[in-house]
Amino acid sequence: MAGNKTFTMIKPDAVKGGHIGAILAKINEGGFKIVALKLTKLSTEKAGEFYAVHKERPFYGELVEFMSSGPIVAAILEKDNAVEDFRTLIGATNPAEAAPGTIRALFATSIGENAVHGSDSDENAAIEGSFHFSATETF
């Protein structure tokens, strides 16, 4: 059964580009309720911990460096079928392949600087949300 929460981060490239408001508007327009939200910055250590699943991948070092390069916006979103619906809203990892109107088609500049992160499963959504937010920060 599909869950009703997912996790997202607006990545440093989109924050630097001034796209926080427009991305949050797209999230609201997509029918998601924001139940936790914060502007923060990941240390290299925390970015490495968050992306530990990719530690053996060749892009891991670049990913950690990029994700700790500037502020991010972390959020937990709520909606029926949240993970799948949000992944549809953000579009393909490669913005050149993302459907028109998706967040990545509108705001991403490359595969590496692709504007947003979206959880890939209900299990990871719970893990990732808990990584960034305590129970008292989620409403």
mmCIF file of the C-alpha atoms, coordinates in Angstrom:
data_MODEL
# 
_entry.id   MODEL 
# 
loop_
_atom_site.group_PDB 
_atom_site.id 
_atom_site.type_symbol 
_atom_site.label_atom_id 
_atom_site.label_alt_id 
_atom_site.label_comp_id 
_atom_site.label_asym_id 
_atom_site.label_entity_id 
_atom_site.label_seq_id 
_atom_site.pdbx_PDB_ins_code 
_atom_site.Cartn_x 
_atom_site.Cartn_y 
_atom_site.Cartn_z 
_atom_site.occupancy 
_atom_site.B_iso_or_equiv 
_atom_site.pdbx_formal_charge 
_atom_site.auth_seq_id 
_atom_site.auth_comp_id 
_atom_site.auth_asym_id 
_atom_site.auth_atom_id 
_atom_site.pdbx_PDB_model_num 
ATOM 1   C CA . MET A 1 1   ? 0.000  0.000  0.000   1.00 0.00 ? 1   MET A CA 1 
ATOM 2   C CA . ALA A 1 2   ? 1.372  3.414  -0.942  1.00 0.00 ? 2   ALA A CA 1 
ATOM 3   C CA . GLY A 1 3   ? 2.193  5.799  1.882   1.00 0.00 ? 3   GLY A CA 1 
ATOM 4   C CA . ASN A 1 4   ? 1.059  9.341  2.320   1.00 0.00 ? 4   ASN A CA 1 
ATOM 5   C CA . LYS A 1 5   ? 4.411  11.043 3.073   1.00 0.00 ? 5   LYS A CA 1 
ATOM 6   C CA . THR A 1 6   ? 7.563  11.711 1.119   1.00 0.00 ? 6   THR A CA 1 
ATOM 7   C CA . PHE A 1 7   ? 10.753 13.665 1.639   1.00 0.00 ? 7   PHE A CA 1 
ATOM 8   C CA . THR A 1 8   ? 12.308 16.281 -0.612  1.00 0.00 ? 8   THR A CA 1 
ATOM 9   C CA . MET A 1 9   ? 15.236 18.666 -0.631  1.00 0.00 ? 9   MET A CA 1 
ATOM 10  C CA . ILE A 1 10  ? 15.546 21.736 -2.789  1.00 0.00 ? 10  ILE A CA 1 
ATOM 11  C CA . LYS A 1 11  ? 19.217 21.397 -3.703  1.00 0.00 ? 11  LYS A CA 1 
ATOM 12  C CA . PRO A 1 12  ? 21.943 24.080 -3.497  1.00 0.00 ? 12  PRO A CA 1 
ATOM 13  C CA . ASP A 1 13  ? 21.729 24.926 -7.217  1.00 0.00 ? 13  ASP A CA 1 
ATOM 14  C CA . ALA A 1 14  ? 18.010 25.747 -7.035  1.00 0.00 ? 14  ALA A CA 1 
ATOM 15  C CA . VAL A 1 15  ? 18.414 27.667 -3.760  1.00 0.00 ? 15  VAL A CA 1 
ATOM 16  C CA . LYS A 1 16  ? 21.269 29.696 -5.260  1.00 0.00 ? 16  LYS A CA 1 
ATOM 17  C CA . GLY A 1 17  ? 19.186 30.284 -8.393  1.00 0.00 ? 17  GLY A CA 1 
ATOM 18  C CA . GLY A 1 18  ? 16.374 31.823 -6.327  1.00 0.00 ? 18  GLY A CA 1 
ATOM 19  C CA . HIS A 1 19  ? 13.851 29.081 -7.088  1.00 0.00 ? 19  HIS A CA 1 
ATOM 20  C CA . ILE A 1 20  ? 12.663 28.177 -3.566  1.00 0.00 ? 20  ILE A CA 1 
ATOM 21  C CA . GLY A 1 21  ? 9.336  29.991 -3.867  1.00 0.00 ? 21  GLY A CA 1 
ATOM 22  C CA . ALA A 1 22  ? 8.573  28.732 -7.367  1.00 0.00 ? 22  ALA A CA 1 
ATOM 23  C CA . ILE A 1 23  ? 9.389  25.123 -6.419  1.00 0.00 ? 23  ILE A CA 1 
ATOM 24  C CA . LEU A 1 24  ? 7.266  25.320 -3.259  1.00 0.00 ? 24  LEU A CA 1 
ATOM 25  C CA . ALA A 1 25  ? 4.438  26.743 -5.386  1.00 0.00 ? 25  ALA A CA 1 
ATOM 26  C CA . LYS A 1 26  ? 4.716  23.753 -7.783  1.00 0.00 ? 26  LYS A CA 1 
ATOM 27  C CA . ILE A 1 27  ? 4.594  21.420 -4.762  1.00 0.00 ? 27  ILE A CA 1 
ATOM 28  C CA . ASN A 1 28  ? 1.435  23.124 -3.500  1.00 0.00 ? 28  ASN A CA 1 
ATOM 29  C CA . GLU A 1 29  ? -0.118 23.104 -6.973  1.00 0.00 ? 29  GLU A CA 1 
ATOM 30  C CA . GLY A 1 30  ? 0.610  19.352 -7.094  1.00 0.00 ? 30  GLY A CA 1 
ATOM 31  C CA . GLY A 1 31  ? -1.703 18.852 -4.127  1.00 0.00 ? 31  GLY A CA 1 
ATOM 32  C CA . PHE A 1 32  ? 0.990  18.242 -1.517  1.00 0.00 ? 32  PHE A CA 1 
ATOM 33  C CA . LYS A 1 33  ? 0.684  19.532 2.039   1.00 0.00 ? 33  LYS A CA 1 
ATOM 34  C CA . ILE A 1 34  ? 3.993  20.640 3.566   1.00 0.00 ? 34  ILE A CA 1 
ATOM 35  C CA . VAL A 1 35  ? 4.175  19.118 7.072   1.00 0.00 ? 35  VAL A CA 1 
ATOM 36  C CA . ALA A 1 36  ? 7.829  20.005 7.825   1.00 0.00 ? 36  ALA A CA 1 
ATOM 37  C CA . LEU A 1 37  ? 10.107 22.621 6.262   1.00 0.00 ? 37  LEU A CA 1 
ATOM 38  C CA . LYS A 1 38  ? 13.519 24.136 6.979   1.00 0.00 ? 38  LYS A CA 1 
ATOM 39  C CA . LEU A 1 39  ? 16.307 26.060 5.308   1.00 0.00 ? 39  LEU A CA 1 
ATOM 40  C CA . THR A 1 40  ? 19.578 24.473 6.414   1.00 0.00 ? 40  THR A CA 1 
ATOM 41  C CA . LYS A 1 41  ? 23.063 23.570 5.245   1.00 0.00 ? 41  LYS A CA 1 
ATOM 42  C CA . LEU A 1 42  ? 24.500 20.069 5.224   1.00 0.00 ? 42  LEU A CA 1 
ATOM 43  C CA . SER A 1 43  ? 28.055 19.634 6.446   1.00 0.00 ? 43  SER A CA 1 
ATOM 44  C CA . THR A 1 44  ? 30.263 17.394 4.318   1.00 0.00 ? 44  THR A CA 1 
ATOM 45  C CA . GLU A 1 45  ? 29.900 14.740 7.023   1.00 0.00 ? 45  GLU A CA 1 
ATOM 46  C CA . LYS A 1 46  ? 26.078 14.968 7.082   1.00 0.00 ? 46  LYS A CA 1 
ATOM 47  C CA . ALA A 1 47  ? 25.831 14.961 3.273   1.00 0.00 ? 47  ALA A CA 1 
ATOM 48  C CA . GLY A 1 48  ? 28.051 11.862 3.209   1.00 0.00 ? 48  GLY A CA 1 
ATOM 49  C CA . GLU A 1 49  ? 25.871 10.197 5.812   1.00 0.00 ? 49  GLU A CA 1 
ATOM 50  C CA . PHE A 1 50  ? 22.662 11.063 3.944   1.00 0.00 ? 50  PHE A CA 1 
ATOM 51  C CA . TYR A 1 51  ? 24.011 9.686  0.643   1.00 0.00 ? 51  TYR A CA 1 
ATOM 52  C CA . ALA A 1 52  ? 25.872 6.713  2.194   1.00 0.00 ? 52  ALA A CA 1 
ATOM 53  C CA . VAL A 1 53  ? 23.827 4.357  0.010   1.00 0.00 ? 53  VAL A CA 1 
ATOM 54  C CA . HIS A 1 54  ? 25.838 5.701  -2.961  1.00 0.00 ? 54  HIS A CA 1 
ATOM 55  C CA . LYS A 1 55  ? 29.249 5.459  -1.253  1.00 0.00 ? 55  LYS A CA 1 
ATOM 56  C CA . GLU A 1 56  ? 30.604 2.908  -3.743  1.00 0.00 ? 56  GLU A CA 1 
ATOM 57  C CA . ARG A 1 57  ? 29.346 4.810  -6.796  1.00 0.00 ? 57  ARG A CA 1 
ATOM 58  C CA . PRO A 1 58  ? 31.801 6.909  -8.828  1.00 0.00 ? 58  PRO A CA 1 
ATOM 59  C CA . PHE A 1 59  ? 29.748 10.096 -8.370  1.00 0.00 ? 59  PHE A CA 1 
ATOM 60  C CA . TYR A 1 60  ? 29.587 9.888  -4.546  1.00 0.00 ? 60  TYR A CA 1 
ATOM 61  C CA . GLY A 1 61  ? 32.386 12.395 -3.826  1.00 0.00 ? 61  GLY A CA 1 
ATOM 62  C CA . GLU A 1 62  ? 31.007 14.970 -6.252  1.00 0.00 ? 62  GLU A CA 1 
ATOM 63  C CA . LEU A 1 63  ? 27.501 14.473 -4.863  1.00 0.00 ? 63  LEU A CA 1 
ATOM 64  C CA . VAL A 1 64  ? 28.633 15.023 -1.266  1.00 0.00 ? 64  VAL A CA 1 
ATOM 65  C CA . GLU A 1 65  ? 30.673 18.077 -2.276  1.00 0.00 ? 65  GLU A CA 1 
ATOM 66  C CA . PHE A 1 66  ? 27.731 19.554 -4.199  1.00 0.00 ? 66  PHE A CA 1 
ATOM 67  C CA . MET A 1 67  ? 25.134 18.881 -1.499  1.00 0.00 ? 67  MET A CA 1 
ATOM 68  C CA . SER A 1 68  ? 27.310 20.534 1.151   1.00 0.00 ? 68  SER A CA 1 
ATOM 69  C CA . SER A 1 69  ? 28.200 23.523 -1.085  1.00 0.00 ? 69  SER A CA 1 
ATOM 70  C CA . GLY A 1 70  ? 25.320 25.749 -0.008  1.00 0.00 ? 70  GLY A CA 1 
ATOM 71  C CA . PRO A 1 71  ? 21.960 25.899 1.733   1.00 0.00 ? 71  PRO A CA 1 
ATOM 72  C CA . ILE A 1 72  ? 19.176 23.428 1.014   1.00 0.00 ? 72  ILE A CA 1 
ATOM 73  C CA . VAL A 1 73  ? 15.479 23.388 1.839   1.00 0.00 ? 73  VAL A CA 1 
ATOM 74  C CA . ALA A 1 74  ? 14.374 20.119 3.441   1.00 0.00 ? 74  ALA A CA 1 
ATOM 75  C CA . ALA A 1 75  ? 10.695 19.218 3.557   1.00 0.00 ? 75  ALA A CA 1 
ATOM 76  C CA . ILE A 1 76  ? 8.312  16.412 4.362   1.00 0.00 ? 76  ILE A CA 1 
ATOM 77  C CA . LEU A 1 77  ? 5.270  16.367 2.103   1.00 0.00 ? 77  LEU A CA 1 
ATOM 78  C CA . GLU A 1 78  ? 1.923  14.685 2.586   1.00 0.00 ? 78  GLU A CA 1 
ATOM 79  C CA . LYS A 1 79  ? -0.510 13.412 -0.031  1.00 0.00 ? 79  LYS A CA 1 
ATOM 80  C CA . ASP A 1 80  ? -2.046 10.072 -0.955  1.00 0.00 ? 80  ASP A CA 1 
ATOM 81  C CA . ASN A 1 81  ? 0.498  8.070  -2.980  1.00 0.00 ? 81  ASN A CA 1 
ATOM 82  C CA . ALA A 1 82  ? 3.076  10.720 -2.038  1.00 0.00 ? 82  ALA A CA 1 
ATOM 83  C CA . VAL A 1 83  ? 6.314  9.069  -3.222  1.00 0.00 ? 83  VAL A CA 1 
ATOM 84  C CA . GLU A 1 84  ? 5.109  8.117  -6.697  1.00 0.00 ? 84  GLU A CA 1 
ATOM 85  C CA . ASP A 1 85  ? 3.165  11.341 -7.258  1.00 0.00 ? 85  ASP A CA 1 
ATOM 86  C CA . PHE A 1 86  ? 6.129  13.482 -6.177  1.00 0.00 ? 86  PHE A CA 1 
ATOM 87  C CA . ARG A 1 87  ? 8.550  11.608 -8.419  1.00 0.00 ? 87  ARG A CA 1 
ATOM 88  C CA . THR A 1 88  ? 6.170  12.310 -11.297 1.00 0.00 ? 88  THR A CA 1 
ATOM 89  C CA . LEU A 1 89  ? 6.030  16.000 -10.335 1.00 0.00 ? 89  LEU A CA 1 
ATOM 90  C CA . ILE A 1 90  ? 9.830  16.379 -10.200 1.00 0.00 ? 90  ILE A CA 1 
ATOM 91  C CA . GLY A 1 91  ? 10.517 14.557 -13.476 1.00 0.00 ? 91  GLY A CA 1 
ATOM 92  C CA . ALA A 1 92  ? 13.476 12.536 -14.706 1.00 0.00 ? 92  ALA A CA 1 
ATOM 93  C CA . THR A 1 93  ? 16.902 12.935 -13.089 1.00 0.00 ? 93  THR A CA 1 
ATOM 94  C CA . ASN A 1 94  ? 18.233 14.221 -16.389 1.00 0.00 ? 94  ASN A CA 1 
ATOM 95  C CA . PRO A 1 95  ? 16.368 17.494 -16.994 1.00 0.00 ? 95  PRO A CA 1 
ATOM 96  C CA . ALA A 1 96  ? 16.727 16.997 -20.759 1.00 0.00 ? 96  ALA A CA 1 
ATOM 97  C CA . GLU A 1 97  ? 14.522 13.903 -20.356 1.00 0.00 ? 97  GLU A CA 1 
ATOM 98  C CA . ALA A 1 98  ? 12.106 15.416 -17.820 1.00 0.00 ? 98  ALA A CA 1 
ATOM 99  C CA . ALA A 1 99  ? 8.533  15.946 -18.945 1.00 0.00 ? 99  ALA A CA 1 
ATOM 100 C CA . PRO A 1 100 ? 7.561  19.561 -19.697 1.00 0.00 ? 100 PRO A CA 1 
ATOM 101 C CA . GLY A 1 101 ? 6.262  21.395 -16.644 1.00 0.00 ? 101 GLY A CA 1 
ATOM 102 C CA . THR A 1 102 ? 8.028  19.152 -14.138 1.00 0.00 ? 102 THR A CA 1 
ATOM 103 C CA . ILE A 1 103 ? 10.233 20.741 -11.506 1.00 0.00 ? 103 ILE A CA 1 
ATOM 104 C CA . ARG A 1 104 ? 13.444 19.445 -13.092 1.00 0.00 ? 104 ARG A CA 1 
ATOM 105 C CA . ALA A 1 105 ? 12.393 20.491 -16.584 1.00 0.00 ? 105 ALA A CA 1 
ATOM 106 C CA . LEU A 1 106 ? 11.794 23.993 -15.258 1.00 0.00 ? 106 LEU A CA 1 
ATOM 107 C CA . PHE A 1 107 ? 14.649 24.475 -12.785 1.00 0.00 ? 107 PHE A CA 1 
ATOM 108 C CA . ALA A 1 108 ? 17.417 21.864 -13.211 1.00 0.00 ? 108 ALA A CA 1 
ATOM 109 C CA . THR A 1 109 ? 20.530 22.585 -15.252 1.00 0.00 ? 109 THR A CA 1 
ATOM 110 C CA . SER A 1 110 ? 22.133 19.119 -15.454 1.00 0.00 ? 110 SER A CA 1 
ATOM 111 C CA . ILE A 1 111 ? 21.958 15.557 -14.144 1.00 0.00 ? 111 ILE A CA 1 
ATOM 112 C CA . GLY A 1 112 ? 24.202 16.585 -11.241 1.00 0.00 ? 112 GLY A CA 1 
ATOM 113 C CA . GLU A 1 113 ? 22.507 19.904 -10.526 1.00 0.00 ? 113 GLU A CA 1 
ATOM 114 C CA . ASN A 1 114 ? 18.947 18.718 -10.862 1.00 0.00 ? 114 ASN A CA 1 
ATOM 115 C CA . ALA A 1 115 ? 17.198 21.121 -8.448  1.00 0.00 ? 115 ALA A CA 1 
ATOM 116 C CA . VAL A 1 116 ? 15.451 18.650 -6.121  1.00 0.00 ? 116 VAL A CA 1 
ATOM 117 C CA . HIS A 1 117 ? 15.735 15.321 -4.368  1.00 0.00 ? 117 HIS A CA 1 
ATOM 118 C CA . GLY A 1 118 ? 12.724 13.070 -4.009  1.00 0.00 ? 118 GLY A CA 1 
ATOM 119 C CA . SER A 1 119 ? 12.528 9.851  -2.000  1.00 0.00 ? 119 SER A CA 1 
ATOM 120 C CA . ASP A 1 120 ? 12.352 6.703  -4.110  1.00 0.00 ? 120 ASP A CA 1 
ATOM 121 C CA . SER A 1 121 ? 10.274 4.545  -1.721  1.00 0.00 ? 121 SER A CA 1 
ATOM 122 C CA . ASP A 1 122 ? 7.990  4.834  1.286   1.00 0.00 ? 122 ASP A CA 1 
ATOM 123 C CA . GLU A 1 123 ? 10.729 3.266  3.435   1.00 0.00 ? 123 GLU A CA 1 
ATOM 124 C CA . ASN A 1 124 ? 13.365 5.778  2.280   1.00 0.00 ? 124 ASN A CA 1 
ATOM 125 C CA . ALA A 1 125 ? 10.914 8.658  2.690   1.00 0.00 ? 125 ALA A CA 1 
ATOM 126 C CA . ALA A 1 126 ? 10.552 7.764  6.380   1.00 0.00 ? 126 ALA A CA 1 
ATOM 127 C CA . ILE A 1 127 ? 14.320 7.342  6.848   1.00 0.00 ? 127 ILE A CA 1 
ATOM 128 C CA . GLU A 1 128 ? 15.180 10.562 5.008   1.00 0.00 ? 128 GLU A CA 1 
ATOM 129 C CA . GLY A 1 129 ? 12.496 12.583 6.760   1.00 0.00 ? 129 GLY A CA 1 
ATOM 130 C CA . SER A 1 130 ? 13.731 11.381 10.159  1.00 0.00 ? 130 SER A CA 1 
ATOM 131 C CA . PHE A 1 131 ? 17.300 12.277 9.162   1.00 0.00 ? 131 PHE A CA 1 
ATOM 132 C CA . HIS A 1 132 ? 16.342 15.947 8.841   1.00 0.00 ? 132 HIS A CA 1 
ATOM 133 C CA . PHE A 1 133 ? 13.409 16.393 11.253  1.00 0.00 ? 133 PHE A CA 1 
ATOM 134 C CA . SER A 1 134 ? 12.560 15.403 14.809  1.00 0.00 ? 134 SER A CA 1 
ATOM 135 C CA . ALA A 1 135 ? 8.995  14.377 15.701  1.00 0.00 ? 135 ALA A CA 1 
ATOM 136 C CA . THR A 1 136 ? 8.365  17.847 17.165  1.00 0.00 ? 136 THR A CA 1 
ATOM 137 C CA . GLU A 1 137 ? 9.270  19.486 13.828  1.00 0.00 ? 137 GLU A CA 1 
ATOM 138 C CA . THR A 1 138 ? 6.691  17.551 11.793  1.00 0.00 ? 138 THR A CA 1 
ATOM 139 C CA . PHE A 1 139 ? 3.062  18.624 11.814  1.00 0.00 ? 139 PHE A CA 1 
# 
